[in-house]
Amino acid sequence: GALAAAIPGLPAALVELAEHHGRLPLKTSLAPAIRLAREGFAVDRVYRERATWRLAALRDDAESAKLFLDQGEVPAEGQLLRQADLAVTLQALADHGRAGFYQGPIAERLAAGVRQAGGIWTLDDLREYRVARREPLRFRLEDGHELISAPPPSAGGVALAQSL
């Protein structure tokens, strides 16, 4: 639920990568995604297959249903799927960097939405989010390959290493 929601790190990571490792400005890198979100992409067989697998979950969440379904059903092949809010969010990130996501109107909507759902995010939580650079978790697999994944405090890499 909303109490388990973490502050999104991907927007900050995209800014960090563009500023310190990218060859192109973030605005240029995000332009194709902004265009697809705004103008839409045609639903294909793979989209229909995967949405069908998760149809009950998509229907159970009003926002997911609004974004990914057509009147509660998987969209027809070839139908354009547009995500106007995503386009606005990506454009704000492209135009204003970190501040476009972690401050201002986007941050206000995020914090209000999480609080409305029972969470505890504040505007300060968003504004103060910082990228943490950590050494990746490295785990040698039996076949000689090496798994490189997210280290603690994320539990995903540890769980993946233990399961493999």
Secondary structure, 3 states (H helix, E strand, C coil): CHHHCCCCCHHHHHHHHHHHCCCCCHHHHHHHHHHHHHHCEECCHHHHHHHHHCHHHHHHCHHHHHHHCECCECCCCCCEECCHHHHHHHHHHHHHCHHHHHCHHHHHHHHHHHHHCCCCCCHHHHHCCCCCCCCCEEEECCCCCEEEECCCCCCHHHHHHHHC
